[in-house]
Amino acid sequence: MSPKVLEERGLIFWFHSYDALHEDRASVHVGKGSQDDYNDAKIWLEPEIEVARPGRTLREHELKRALKVIQQNYDYLLEEWHGYKGRAD
């Protein structure tokens, strides 16, 4: 299961269960309208906010907006990630 953790102005932010099980770095996926493993953007939260892959669903201005939302909600997302990862282990 890949839970949605945040939604803002049409952007959906969610964690991928595979990432929680197999990666040490926190990350969040971002898309529009639905959660799409193969086409959504993936953003690293650690050691700093960084685009892991831009995906295919977001336009450049939407990706920039997503990065801003992540920065504004960084502490919340990181806390939720570690809680989710603990449940997934």
Secondary structure, 3 states (H helix, E strand, C coil): CCCEEEEECCEEEECCHHHHHHCCCCEEEEEECCCCCCCCEEEECCCCCEEEECCCCCCHHHHHHHHHHHHHCHHHHHHHHHHHHHHHC
